[in-house]
Amino acid sequence: MRAIRRFTVRTVLPAPLAPLGELALNLRWSWHPQTQDLFRSVDPAAWEAVGHDPLALLGTLTPARLEELAADRELVARVGAAAEDLDAYLTGDRWYQGQPAGAPASIAYFSPEYGITAVLPQYSGGLGILAGDHLKTASDLGVPIVGVGLLYRHGYFTQSLSREGWQQEHYPLLDPDALPITKLREADGSPVRVAVDLPGGRQLHADVWKAQVGRVPLLLLDSDVEDNDPTERDVTDRLYGGGSEHRLLQEMLLGIGGVRALRAWSRISGAPAPEVFHTNEGHAGFLGVERIRELMTGEGLSFDEALEAARSATVFTTHTPVPAGIDRFGRDLVAQHFGGDSATPGVPVDRILALGAETYEGGDPGVFNMAVMGFRLAQRANGVAKLHGVVSRGMFNGLWPGFDRQEVPIGSVTNGVHAPTWVAREVFELGEKAAGGPLTEPDDAWRALDTVSDADVWGLRRVLREKLVHEARARLRAAWAERGASDAELGWVQDVLDPDVLTIGFARRVPSYKRLTLMLRDPERLRSLLLHPTRPVQIVVAGKAHPADEGGKRLIQDLVRFADDPAVRHRIVFLPNYDIAMAQTLYPGCDVWLNNPLRPLEACGTSGMKAALNGCLNLSILDGWWDEMYDGNNGWAIPTADGVEDPDRRDDLEAAALYDLVESNVAARFYDRDADGLPRRWLEMVRHDLKSLGPKVLSSRMLADYVRDLYVPAGASGRVLDGAGHERAKELAAWKLRVRGAWGGVRVDHVEADGVGDTPQLGTTVGVRAFVSLGALSPEDVEVQVVHGQVDAHDDLTSTTAVPLQHAEAFEQGRHRFEGQMRLERTGPFGYTVRVLPRHELTAGPAELGLVALPTVTASEPSTDYLR
Ligand SMILES: *Cc1c(COP(=O)(O)O)cnc(C)c1O
């Protein structure tokens, strides 16, 4: 018989054990080993059986057992102490409370996925893990963030393999009552409900659940409620599933419903309204449209005024240079949901459509692009590593035509990782032993570890590797059982991998640019590395392909088939169902973390950072974070064949470079032992890795960057523009309309410069006079600049400096003279030009409007008039 409905009955804890309930519901336990120890000690066998899930553990306890435990005075005392410790963590002042006054009182953070712990499987990969680390770090640092996301009833799929090595997907139904979340309720006990209007008079309703991530609340919207029709109930069924309309509805619920959920949260909890809205990737972009709606209907602002107010306080982070990673919808589909019965009534649909329009060269007029809307709705935007900043500025240059790539207003904040989540406990314990006491800051651990002897560091590495080997065997056995093998056939599994062999890890999602199977390029070469008589390597591989990605599944199958070969299966394993739990043993247990993406498509990559914090050395293409943090001694750079057009040839070259490096560098160093059996030169690298990368890859560094570079400035702009009366938003909107309308009349008519003689010398100062037409604009509306720098063979300026010119004289008919000076500060080819830019103190920079007037240089007019 099948149940028609299911729910989970939560345990009622006897009073002395009541604090266990709060300890289980506050996800701080997921990065606090002491709290995990407490739960383990309640029932070690059950703890293992439920996969280290505190709530599930409590669910296994019978009332009789609970009574017994409540009488255990020592346990009760430890429960009390843990509750006190949590309370102190939640209430004391932390880093953010020491920041200068004026920092935002609340920041809303939107993400389509969150990877916080394996027991709340609401993530698919790096984006979600990063969001989880962001919230945990905000909690540790006391940054007042409120997270907003969706609760997927099936989460992301769990992966297993068929006999043939083909990926199988399962979508276990998650029962919210069995998850560490609580339903948000009004004062009268009724559930908080948000609704979004849909075409045809339908409505999408959602309940709101709250996960408590240390100090940070995370609101998750859930459409599986009885008021909804079956189609709407399924909106939050699974992460990244379904067709286009399904995705659009998810993103409308996340963005629009998310803002409404935040309003409800403030009403119920008394928490201050968010002053800054941060959207982690484009999926939540409709939050800006909802904020515009609020301001238009509530404050009577025009669309343009509301746009200025909303975008001043919005931060957008782009996460991928891979076009397939960016959500694009049919324009008609968006028109259907925002015209007529609109989800955001009162906001003109043509203006919404314009926000997502690909108006640049090569853009598709039939498409609504969520990343493009993200940039238009946020005054501040960033990529997630320095190189990714460069790539994003190039990729989205079309939104700021007339500006050179380096002037495109997209900055970068390099991602980081949450050490308490990702660093093996043994690493911190060794650090504590060396420091002679508890470590208060993660940074202290890397410093303390530097004082530990080589033998102890090597001992630690051995322990971590061995743990991985045991875990890999258990997972492999389970995987083979699923593939239909009997126990009798699996005797070999107990000898798979060797705790003393150089261990290389490779685990990530399987989009093609990550090149899961690059290592298989020359199977014979790989085999000889695995089976080397004295310097063997072993490889642990994991990763999920997107369910719709047949190509990715084929790559997994290729790898599994290779690893199934009895000749090598003791040296290479594919472990199904890569997730947080696996990752936590995998990174520390590997000696080398391999990453071979197609440069520059890896925006940042964070698994290598997590590996590095555990003393595992990176062996990677110089892409994402590694491009910026590789220093020549903290790991290895796989040479890239950038510029080789033929992808096959490029793969061949890069794979060959990888094999060479592994053989002659990595393995050689790992097996180079001294009289004490220690690989001194390897350990030197491990120490250097910990010391040099430790502080840089931490999410505390990342969050401090976000606070300083984005949240504080956005909060300040928001206060000016989004403050009472919105006078300044009105002013800025009116100014932008006026400037845009009049820009056609802005011209650089003529430029004069002092003669520099035949051989200009370094340090010479050159006077510049620019004659410009401003049409209906006044000199206060613009900045006239001389831009100078090196020139290349095409007269293109590179590495430029911009110097503002002063207004000197007004002529008739809107013509003006501006003048100033430039200094020749570099030897070699030098050039300059003059440009006019809109200027207003409330813009975040001169490129904000995407408007610029440059001299028109035509062929009949020798370029030397203006350039050189
Ligand atoms: C860190 C992590 C990722 C992301 O790693 P990348 O290096 O960005 O590919 C994906 N999945 C899990 C489980 C992780 O822990």
The ligand as an SDF file (V2000), in Angstrom:
LIG
                    3D

 15 15  0  0  0  0  0  0  0  0999 V2000
   33.7280   23.1230   -3.4690 C   0  0  0  0  0  0  0  0  0  0  0  0
   32.7330   22.2240   -4.0670 C   0  0  0  0  0  0  0  0  0  0  0  0
   32.3760   22.3750   -5.4090 C   0  0  0  0  0  0  0  0  0  0  0  0
   32.9560   23.4560   -6.2780 C   0  0  0  0  0  0  0  0  0  0  0  0
   34.2470   23.1690   -6.6670 O   0  0  0  0  0  0  0  0  0  0  0  0
   34.8810   23.7890   -7.9950 P   0  0  0  0  0  0  0  0  0  0  0  0
   36.3220   23.7640   -7.7760 O   0  0  0  0  0  0  0  0  0  0  0  0
   34.3640   25.2040   -8.0810 O   0  0  0  0  0  0  0  0  0  0  0  0
   34.4310   22.9580   -9.1260 O   0  0  0  0  0  0  0  0  0  0  0  0
   31.4480   21.5010   -5.9490 C   0  0  0  0  0  0  0  0  0  0  0  0
   30.8870   20.5300   -5.2000 N   0  0  0  0  0  0  0  0  0  0  0  0
   31.2170   20.3480   -3.9180 C   0  0  0  0  0  0  0  0  0  0  0  0
   30.5610   19.2500   -3.1450 C   0  0  0  0  0  0  0  0  0  0  0  0
   32.1350   21.1940   -3.3010 C   0  0  0  0  0  0  0  0  0  0  0  0
   32.4210   21.0160   -2.0180 O   0  0  0  0  0  0  0  0  0  0  0  0
  1  2  1  0
  2  3  1  0
  2 14  2  0
  3  4  1  0
  3 10  2  0
  4  5  1  0
  5  6  1  0
  6  7  2  0
  6  8  1  0
  6  9  1  0
 10 11  1  0
 11 12  2  0
 12 13  1  0
 12 14  1  0
 14 15  1  0
M  END
$$$$
